[in-house]
């Protein structure tokens, strides 16, 4: 299966500055599996979207999905 991963904001520094990555994954892979494959610092929090819809880390990915990864949003 093939997915697209879009990395946003300062998280790009942990993926060699890449904004978009195409990756072959195993069936049954979750968002957590994908995030664990990167070298993000331990304890990093994420906001994750699949095809523009918020999903939790245990979401099972499908062929053709686009995973967008953002740092937590803040502000006031």
C-alpha positions as CSV (number, residue, x, y, z in Angstrom):
1,X,0.0,0.0,0.0
2,X,1.2,3.5,-0.7
3,X,0.4,6.6,1.4
4,X,1.5,10.3,1.3
5,X,2.7,11.9,4.5
6,X,2.7,15.7,4.8
7,X,4.9,17.1,7.6
8,X,4.1,20.6,8.8
9,X,5.9,23.3,10.7
10,X,9.0,22.7,12.8
11,X,8.4,18.9,12.6
12,X,10.1,19.0,9.1
13,X,13.5,19.4,10.8
14,X,13.2,15.7,11.9
15,X,12.6,14.4,8.3
16,X,15.4,16.2,6.5
17,X,13.3,19.3,5.8
18,X,10.8,17.3,3.7
19,X,7.3,18.6,3.4
20,X,5.8,15.6,1.6
21,X,6.9,11.9,1.7
22,X,5.5,9.0,-0.3
23,X,5.9,5.7,1.5
24,X,5.0,2.0,1.0
25,X,3.4,0.6,4.1
26,X,2.2,-2.8,5.3
27,X,-1.5,-3.5,5.4
28,X,-2.8,-2.9,8.9
29,X,-0.3,0.0,9.6
30,X,-1.6,2.7,12.0
31,X,-0.8,6.4,12.2
32,X,1.3,5.5,15.4
33,X,3.3,2.9,13.4
34,X,4.2,5.6,10.8
35,X,5.1,8.3,13.4
36,X,7.2,5.8,15.3
37,X,9.2,5.2,12.1
38,X,10.5,8.8,12.2
39,X,13.0,10.2,14.6
40,X,10.7,12.6,16.4
41,X,11.8,13.4,20.0
42,X,10.2,11.2,22.6
43,X,7.1,12.7,24.0
44,X,6.4,14.8,20.8
45,X,2.6,15.5,20.5
46,X,0.9,15.5,17.1
47,X,-2.3,16.6,15.5
48,X,-3.0,14.0,12.7
49,X,-5.4,14.3,9.8
50,X,-6.3,11.6,7.3
51,X,-7.6,13.0,4.0
52,X,-8.4,16.2,5.9
53,X,-10.3,14.5,8.8
54,X,-8.9,14.4,12.4
55,X,-8.0,10.8,13.4
56,X,-6.4,9.2,16.5
57,X,-3.1,7.4,16.5
58,X,-4.7,3.9,16.3
59,X,-6.4,4.7,12.9
60,X,-5.6,2.0,10.4
61,X,-4.4,3.5,7.1
62,X,-5.7,2.6,3.7
63,X,-4.1,2.6,0.3
64,X,-3.9,6.1,-1.1
65,X,-4.5,7.9,2.2
66,X,-2.8,11.2,2.9
67,X,-1.6,11.6,6.5
68,X,-1.0,15.2,7.5
69,X,1.1,15.7,10.7
70,X,1.0,19.0,12.7
71,X,2.5,20.0,16.0
72,X,-0.2,20.8,18.6
73,X,-1.9,24.1,17.9
74,X,-1.8,26.9,20.5
75,X,-2.7,30.5,20.8
76,X,-5.3,32.6,22.3
